[in-house]
């Protein structure tokens, strides 16, 4: 068929947008390019060995009680990636602002064409993470057309396709959540999808991961935009070119819509479905040249195919989640909550998170891996790697990220808990059964009864200010600076100013103390060096002071007259008297304070009596405290990784 005849037929064909198809694309068209044969891709939740975050999901709470230690998380993750993959890029953002950017290894080795080091702006084929892009496009397009995601897709498919049993019951939601009933391999080329639709499905509703679900998405984008009429059929000189025209046209329509209506509102330009240099190459493990160019993936678009960098994916995720520039934020959250384009929606003890994994490997073991996470606390994470994992102990990026993430969750800071505990207003067992709102209201009652503060009342204080007022009250009582009768005549400001006077005697910091919050001042009382840090170059925290004060072994005014060595020796005497151990002199100041903090916590929480403590070593006391704190935190073995001082802080809600 000559080019002129073909051009006239395509141009004159009713039901196709003018300019959508380049005749040269039709002439070059290959239904199933050779580089797509025998490719293996992600299977979503069907992949073997993927961590399912079971130890996070044991008990989802209405109010999340865990938070992520960001630096420990990224350090743990990058340490794993550095030893396991050929190269990687990691970026973590909060509210769209980069918190951590790290990369290692080569996106393209020195001996390969256009050698390139990894960076957060280097593009790679992101495999099944492309499904999120398709889900966003369909969510926007369906809303614009006033079509419910729960509507059937059948009228938006090519009319000339044969439709097998129950295809007419498949909805957009079924496709976007892999519940269409199609059971497939990794294929999603046009001919394969046409055949599967003709064969039909046994039923809908059951989970079966299929690239084809999102491959159909590119065809649906073309018909929903009006670029191609579902009734389109093209015959030229007796030859039926419908498959070719539909394949080329639907890919062009899909790519154009995503560029204009998904990437554009995200501030992203330039992602492609082909593989131009310096896009990352895929490697085996260990990495060796030549790297694998996974090629032009237009035939697989919808379910795979997009080449994006960490930064670009995060731009899209941020625009979706909080900017409302693609779809309204409420619609975006509803989309994610329904699991459109993601593998997992998890209500964890850190909050709700959404996960999507991508994996693309050839028959020789060259692999491209991508993983994106919408994390609680307004965090988003993207990780790219261009090889399999080396040891075989980790299945893929989702496994690596989930392992690092769950190991770096710690209890959320809620110091009101510590105020109630140290004030003697509630016991540990009572606090374990209380919600944060119950704790807040309890402290408001205690402060109102024990001070003269009335207008404004404590109900108007936010949690940190309320905890600060409570900390000042408890500090003045525990340090024996004021008794209950005197405190009942004082407002929150009176207590703060009185504490400042005492802290000046302790630190000599004078007016500098006015710049600290009530909670920070309580920390200074316990030994934090905030007041002298940067002024006294030898200043270090002295938590031994806090142990002696909270333990009731010395008053504030006694401690003011003691040197650090005096405090150390006093704590050694007390520890020896409250355990069966006598070698505390060998401990560093930090470890000594930690041992003391555990011992005092055991007493304050009412876990053991003094007589029982005298039968226990320092390690015995630590392990017993961990068991008790597990009732509070439900962190299990993760508590073993916390220092003694950190354990004491957890008990106090810090």
Residue pairs with C-beta under 8 A, 6 or more apart in sequence:
1 236
1 237
1 239
3 23
3 27
5 236
5 237
6 23
6 26
6 27
6 236
6 241
7 23
9 234
9 236
9 241
10 16
10 21
10 23
10 26
10 234
10 245
11 18
13 232
13 234
13 245
14 229
14 232
15 228
15 229
15 231
15 232
16 227
16 228
16 229
16 232
16 245
16 249
17 226
17 227
17 228
17 253
20 227
20 228
20 249
20 252
20 253
21 245
21 248
21 249
21 252
22 248
22 252
25 248
25 252
26 241
26 244
26 245
26 248
29 244
29 247
29 248
30 299
31 189
31 190
31 191
31 243
31 244
31 247
31 299
32 189
32 191
32 192
32 299
33 295
33 296
33 299
35 294
35 295
36 187
36 189
36 295
36 297
36 299
36 300
38 362
38 363
39 186
39 294
39 360
39 361
39 362
39 363
40 186
40 359
40 360
40 361
40 362
40 363
41 127
41 128
41 186
41 211
41 303
41 304
41 358
41 359
41 360
41 361
42 127
42 128
42 209
42 357
42 358
42 359
42 360
42 396
43 209
44 128
44 178
44 209
44 343
44 357
45 52
45 207
45 209
45 343
45 344
46 208
46 209
47 357
47 359
47 395
47 396
48 395
49 395
49 396
49 399
50 357
50 395
50 396
50 398
50 399
51 398
51 399
51 402
51 403
51 406
52 344
52 402
53 344
53 346
53 348
53 402
53 405
53 406
55 406
55 636
56 346
56 348
56 349
56 350
56 405
56 406
56 409
57 346
57 347
57 348
57 349
58 349
58 634
59 349
59 634
60 347
60 348
60 349
61 349
62 435
63 435
63 436
63 437
64 348
64 349
64 350
64 351
64 376
64 412
65 349
65 411
65 412
65 633
65 634
66 348
66 349
66 350
66 409
66 410
66 411
66 412
66 633
66 635
67 350
67 377
67 409
67 410
67 411
67 412
67 413
68 350
68 375
68 376
68 377
68 379
68 405
68 408
68 409
68 410
69 408
69 409
69 410
70 92
70 99
70 100
70 379
71 100
72 408
73 92
73 404
73 405
73 408
74 90
74 92
74 100
74 102
76 404
76 407
76 408
77 90
77 383
77 400
77 401
77 404
78 88
78 90
78 102
78 104
80 394
80 400
80 403
80 404
81 88
81 90
81 104
81 383
81 385
81 400
82 88
82 104
82 105
83 390
84 285
84 389
84 390
84 391
84 394
84 400
85 105
85 285
85 369
85 385
85 386
85 387
85 388
85 389
85 390
86 105
86 106
86 283
86 285
86 286
86 287
86 385
86 386
86 387
87 103
87 104
87 105
87 106
87 107
87 118
87 280
87 283
87 287
87 385
87 386
87 387
88 103
88 104
88 105
88 118
88 383
88 384
88 385
88 386
89 102
89 103
89 118
89 119
89 120
89 122
89 309
89 310
89 383
89 384
90 100
90 101
90 102
90 103
90 120
90 310
90 381
90 382
90 383
91 98
91 100
91 101
91 102
91 120
91 310
91 311
91 314
91 381
91 382
92 98
92 99
92 100
92 101
92 379
92 380
92 381
93 99
93 314
93 318
93 379
93 380
93 381
94 377
94 378
94 379
95 318
95 322
95 378
96 314
96 318
96 322
96 323
99 379
101 120
101 310
103 117
103 118
103 119
103 120
103 122
104 118
105 117
105 118
105 287
105 386
106 115
106 116
106 117
106 118
106 287
107 116
107 117
107 118
107 119
107 122
107 124
107 278
107 279
107 280
107 281
107 386
108 114
108 115
108 116
108 277
108 278
108 280
108 281
108 291
109 115
109 281
109 283
109 287
109 289
109 291
111 289
111 290
112 281
112 289
112 290
112 291
113 277
114 277
114 278
116 122
116 278
116 280
118 280
118 384
118 386
119 309
120 309
120 310
120 311
121 309
121 310
121 311
122 278
122 279
122 280
122 309
122 384
123 271
123 272
123 279
123 280
123 307
123 308
123 309
123 312
124 279
124 280
124 307
124 308
124 309
124 368
124 370
124 384
124 386
125 275
125 279
125 280
125 282
125 294
125 297
125 304
125 305
125 306
125 307
125 360
125 368
125 370
126 306
126 307
126 308
126 313
126 358
126 368
126 370
126 384
127 304
127 358
127 359
127 360
127 368
127 369
127 370
128 211
128 303
128 304
128 356
128 357
128 358
128 359
128 360
128 370
129 306
129 308
129 313
129 356
129 357
129 358
129 370
129 371
129 372
130 214
130 301
130 302
130 303
130 304
130 305
130 306
130 358
131 214
131 302
131 303
131 304
131 341
131 356
132 316
132 341
132 342
132 356
132 372
133 258
133 262
133 306
133 316
133 341
134 214
134 217
134 218
134 221
134 254
134 258
134 302
134 303
134 341
135 176
135 214
135 217
135 335
135 340
135 341
135 342
136 262
136 316
136 320
136 326
136 327
136 332
136 335
136 341
137 217
137 221
137 254
137 257
137 258
137 261
137 262
138 149
138 172
138 176
138 217
138 220
138 221
138 224
138 340
139 149
139 327
139 331
139 332
139 335
139 340
140 261
140 262
140 326
140 327
141 221
141 224
141 225
141 257
141 261
142 148
142 149
142 172
142 224
143 327
143 331
145 224
147 172
147 224
148 172
149 171
149 172
149 173
149 176
149 338
149 340
150 171
150 172
150 173
151 171
151 172
152 168
152 169
152 170
152 171
153 170
153 171
153 172
153 175
153 216
153 220
154 163
154 167
154 168
154 170
155 230
156 220
156 223
156 224
156 230
157 163
157 197
157 216
157 219
157 220
157 223
157 230
158 194
158 219
158 230
158 232
158 242
158 246
159 230
159 231
159 232
159 233
160 233
160 242
161 194
161 197
161 198
162 197
162 198
163 197
163 198
163 200
164 197
164 198
164 199
164 200
164 201
165 200
165 201
165 202
166 181
166 200
166 201
166 202
166 203
166 204
167 197
167 200
167 201
169 204
170 180
170 181
170 201
170 204
171 204
172 220
173 179
173 338
173 340
174 180
174 181
174 204
174 205
174 213
175 213
175 214
175 216
175 217
175 220
176 213
176 214
176 217
176 338
176 339
176 340
176 341
177 207
177 338
177 339
177 340
178 207
178 208
178 209
178 210
178 213
179 204
179 205
179 206
179 207
179 208
180 201
180 204
180 208
180 210
180 213
181 201
181 202
181 203
181 204
181 205
181 206
181 208
182 196
182 201
182 208
182 210
182 212
182 213
183 208
183 210
184 192
184 196
184 208
184 210
184 211
184 212
186 211
187 211
187 212
188 210
188 211
188 212
188 214
188 215
188 216
188 300
188 302
188 303
188 304
189 215
189 299
189 300
190 243
190 246
190 247
190 250
190 299
191 243
192 212
193 212
193 215
193 216
193 219
194 243
196 212
197 216
210 303
211 300
211 302
211 303
211 304
212 303
213 303
214 302
214 303
214 341
215 300
215 301
215 302
215 303
216 302
217 254
217 302
217 303
218 250
218 251
218 253
218 254
218 301
218 302
219 246
219 250
219 254
219 302
221 250
221 253
221 254
221 257
221 258
222 228
222 249
222 250
222 253
222 254
223 229
223 230
225 253
225 257
227 249
227 252
227 253
227 256
228 246
228 249
228 250
228 253
232 242
232 245
232 246
233 240
233 242
234 240
234 241
234 242
234 245
235 241
235 242
247 299
251 273
251 298
251 299
251 301
254 301
254 302
255 273
255 298
255 301
258 306
259 269
259 271
261 326
262 316
262 326
263 269
263 271
263 312
263 316
265 319
265 323
265 325
265 326
266 312
266 315
266 316
266 318
266 319
266 320
266 325
266 326
267 315
267 319
268 308
268 312
268 315
268 316
271 306
271 307
271 308
271 312
272 279
272 306
272 307
273 296
273 297
273 298
273 301
273 305
273 306
273 307
274 295
274 296
274 297
274 298
274 307
275 293
275 294
275 295
275 296
275 297
275 307
279 307
280 368
280 384
280 386
281 290
281 291
281 292
281 293
281 386
282 291
282 292
282 293
282 294
282 360
282 361
282 362
282 366
282 367
282 368
282 386
282 387
283 291
283 292
283 366
283 367
283 386
283 387
284 364
284 365
284 366
284 367
284 387
284 388
285 365
285 387
285 388
285 389
285 390
286 390
287 387
291 366
291 386
292 362
292 364
292 366
294 360
294 362
294 368
297 304
297 305
298 305
304 358
304 360
308 316
309 384
310 382
310 383
310 384
313 370
313 372
313 382
314 380
314 382
316 326
317 372
317 374
317 380
317 382
318 380
319 325
319 326
320 326
320 327
320 332
321 329
321 332
321 333
321 336
321 374
321 380
322 329
322 378
323 329
324 332
326 332
327 335
335 341
336 342
336 345
336 354
336 374
337 345
337 352
339 345
341 356
342 354
342 355
342 356
342 374
343 355
343 356
343 357
343 398
344 353
344 354
344 355
345 352
345 353
345 354
346 352
346 353
346 354
346 355
348 376
349 409
349 634
350 375
350 376
350 377
350 409
351 375
351 376
351 377
352 376
353 373
353 374
353 375
353 376
354 373
354 374
355 371
355 372
355 373
355 374
355 398
355 402
356 371
356 372
356 373
357 370
357 371
357 396
357 397
357 398
358 368
358 369
358 370
358 371
359 367
359 368
359 369
359 370
359 396
359 397
360 367
360 368
360 369
361 367
361 368
361 388
365 388
366 387
367 386
367 387
367 388
368 384
368 385
368 386
369 383
369 384
369 385
369 386
369 387
369 388
369 396
369 397
370 382
370 383
370 384
370 385
370 397
371 381
371 382
371 383
371 396
371 397
371 398
371 401
372 380
372 381
372 382
372 383
373 379
373 380
373 381
373 382
373 401
373 405
374 380
375 381
375 405
381 401
383 397
383 400
383 401
385 397
389 395
389 396
389 400
394 400
394 403
406 638
407 638
407 641
409 635
409 638
410 635
410 642
410 650
411 632
411 633
411 635
411 650
411 653
413 653
413 654
414 436
414 439
414 463
414 467
414 653
415 464
415 467
415 471
415 519
415 652
415 653
415 654
416 436
416 439
416 440
416 443
416 463
416 466
416 467
416 470
416 653
417 431
417 439
417 652
417 653
418 467
418 471
418 651
418 652
418 653
418 654
419 425
419 443
419 467
419 470
419 471
419 473
419 474
420 426
420 431
420 439
420 442
420 443
420 446
420 470
421 427
421 428
421 431
421 604
421 605
421 651
421 652
422 474
422 478
422 550
422 604
422 652
423 446
423 470
423 473
423 474
423 477
425 442
425 443
425 446
426 434
426 439
426 442
427 605
427 606
428 605
428 606
428 607
428 628
428 632
428 651
429 631
431 439
431 632
432 631
432 632
434 442
440 463
440 466
443 458
443 466
443 467
443 470
444 457
444 458
444 459
444 466
446 470
446 473
447 453
447 458
447 466
447 469
447 470
447 473
447 492
448 457
448 458
450 473
450 484
450 487
450 488
451 469
451 473
451 487
451 488
451 490
451 491
451 492
451 495
452 488
452 489
452 490
452 491
452 494
453 469
453 491
453 492
458 466
458 469
458 492
461 469
464 517
464 519
465 518
467 518
467 519
468 517
468 518
468 519
468 521
468 522
469 492
469 495
469 496
469 518
471 518
471 519
471 521
471 522
472 492
472 495
472 496
472 499
472 518
472 521
472 522
473 487
473 495
474 522
475 481
475 499
475 521
475 522
475 525
476 482
476 487
476 495
476 498
476 499
477 483
477 484
477 487
478 549
478 550
478 552
479 502
479 525
479 549
479 555
479 556
479 557
480 555
480 556
480 557
481 498
481 499
481 502
481 556
481 557
482 490
482 495
482 498
487 495
490 498
496 518
496 521
499 518
499 521
499 522
499 525
500 513
500 514
500 521
502 525
502 556
503 509
503 513
503 521
503 524
503 525
503 531
504 510
504 513
505 557
505 560
506 524
506 525
506 556
506 559
506 560
507 513
507 524
507 531
507 532
508 532
509 531
509 532
509 535
512 531
512 535
513 521
513 524
513 531
516 524
516 530
516 531
520 528
520 530
523 530
524 530
524 531
525 546
525 549
525 556
526 543
526 545
526 546
526 549
526 550
527 541
527 542
527 543
527 544
527 545
527 546
527 593
528 541
529 536
529 539
529 540
529 541
529 542
532 539
533 539
542 564
542 567
542 589
542 593
543 590
543 593
543 594
543 597
543 645
544 564
544 567
544 568
544 571
544 589
544 592
544 593
544 596
545 559
545 567
546 593
546 597
547 553
547 571
547 593
547 596
547 597
547 599
547 600
548 554
548 559
548 567
548 570
548 571
548 574
548 596
549 555
549 556
549 559
550 600
550 604
551 574
551 596
551 599
551 600
551 603
553 570
553 571
553 574
554 562
554 567
554 570
559 567
562 570
564 589
568 589
568 592
571 584
571 592
571 593
571 596
572 584
572 585
572 592
574 596
574 599
575 581
575 584
575 592
575 595
575 596
575 599
575 618
576 582
576 584
577 614
578 599
578 603
578 610
578 613
578 614
579 599
579 613
579 614
579 616
579 617
579 618
579 621
580 614
580 615
580 616
580 617
581 617
581 618
584 592
584 595
584 618
587 595
590 645
591 644
593 645
594 643
594 644
594 645
594 648
595 618
595 621
595 622
595 644
597 644
597 645
597 647
597 648
598 618
598 621
598 622
598 625
598 644
598 647
598 648
599 613
599 618
599 621
600 648
601 607
601 625
601 647
601 648
601 651
602 608
602 613
602 621
602 624
602 625
603 610
603 613
604 651
605 625
605 628
605 651
607 624
607 625
607 628
608 616
608 621
608 624
613 621
616 624
622 644
622 647
625 647
625 651
626 639
626 640
626 647
629 635
629 639
629 647
629 650
629 651
630 636
630 639
632 650
632 651
633 639
633 650
639 647
639 650
642 650
